[in-house]
Amino acid sequence: MKKLILIASLFFSISSFADSSFLAGLNFYTAYEKIGNNKYTTISNKGITVKDFTNTLYSNDVALGEKVALINALSTYYEFTEKPTGNFKMYQEAFYTPLKNKYADNFSFENETIAPEIRLLWVLMTDYDTSNPKVKTYQWLAQKMPHSLTAQTVSVMAYSYDILYNDLNDFHTIQDLKNNYVAAYFKNINNFTLDAPIEIKALAVEDILPYTLDCENRLKCFVDTSSEATTIEGLNKLSDSIKNNIKIGKVISEWYNDNWIDSKEAALAWIEKQENCIDKIKASPIQKSEMRYFFISKIYKLMHNNDDFTYRMMDNSFVKILKGSKDSDDILNDATSYLDSASLDLEKIGISKRDVEELNSSKNNFQTEFEIPANESGAVAGLAFGGDDANYTFKNNFDALHHLLFYYYLHPEKITEMYDLE
């Protein structure tokens, strides 16, 4: 997981939770900043006195969302400030003191006479500097406060964060998050009591979900792999869904630009040609489904300037073959030479020279369409990392994907290189 995030950070800016603890990544104080309240942003940079902190948390005049934003900001202050004043423990002890005094006979989180709002703050205070939030507790508290935007947001954030940071991306967990928590959150968003700015939906939940639901390359995460039939069915549904997202111009999240939308027709034409060729080749149904999903999902991400396959490509068997036989330092020339030399083998498996020409044309048409509106940020980053082979890389990932698929046509069993199967 950390390897992916490190690589991804080279290509696009990711949100504050990427390298933070759970509390610091809640993004509540940024929601207040969005509506013009910079108080908590200032606290995230400069801190706050223990007295003011405690008074705010126990004030009846401060909304629950602001109290969470305060804890979020204070956690950020202690996590990222080089030389902060004091420590978070001082605030924890100050928070518990009024509770100990009031509930001396039963100072316990399970004490039902303690308001759920206070218990939400309580559990947040105990989750300082951890990547293992108390997910079940937040879900239980959300049930206690079904109309609170704050409680519902923290619950979804905790579950999403836990899955992302602790590699819990199996299919059933992801489906549980999507169907039992995320779906309900978005369905009821307009009915929640706004004890936090509605902007928290985009700045917190919609911010983290693309990363949590992405699954990296773990096949068991995005489909039910209990049988070959369920795997094929799942991959085909996902491929169809992504194609539809491209067709309607749906961005991965609000954090991505929509410069690619003008090139969607060219992308769909390339996808359609690729699907036709995949259908022709001599491969098993599951290999074809894996190949199709791989191509469509990577195109969709690359259209957003989101590259998540480069690091796998570096050790790919195709690249190793090219390295072993290269006569130059130009991987594109070597890949083109490989394609020319493999033309007869491709014809034997059903891919004609005309198919190759049409795929070349489709790729070139799409790349041209994509680069015109996207020229503000440039084309997708090339496959370039440090090391002895830093110069032996594709300068454009569309070329890399294009040539890689021809290799997989000939060696369909190799498509699993692009998936984590365990």
Salt bridges, closest charged atoms under 4 A:
GLU112 OE1 - ARG119 NH2 3.48
GLU112 OE1 - LYS144 NZ 3.26
ASP127 OD1 - LYS134 NZ 2.95
ASP167 OD1 - ARG218 NH1 3.79
GLU206 OE2 - LYS201 NZ 2.71
ASP214 OD1 - LYS301 NZ 2.31
GLU216 OE2 - ARG218 NH2 2.86
GLU233 OE2 - LYS237 NZ 3.30
ASP240 OD1 - ARG292 NH2 2.57
GLU275 OE1 - LYS243 NZ 3.07
GLU275 OE2 - ARG292 NE 2.55
ASP308 OD1 - LYS298 NZ 3.08
ASP308 OD2 - LYS301 NZ 2.66
ASP329 OD1 - LYS326 NZ 3.44
ASP355 OD1 - LYS273 NZ 2.85
ASP355 OD2 - LYS280 NZ 2.86
GLU358 OE1 - LYS273 NZ 2.55
GLU358 OE2 - ARG354 NE 3.09
ASP389 OD2 - LYS323 NZ 3.12
ASP399 OD1 - LYS363 NZ 2.45
GLU413 OE2 - HIS411 ND1 3.93
ASP420 OD1 - ARG312 NH2 3.04
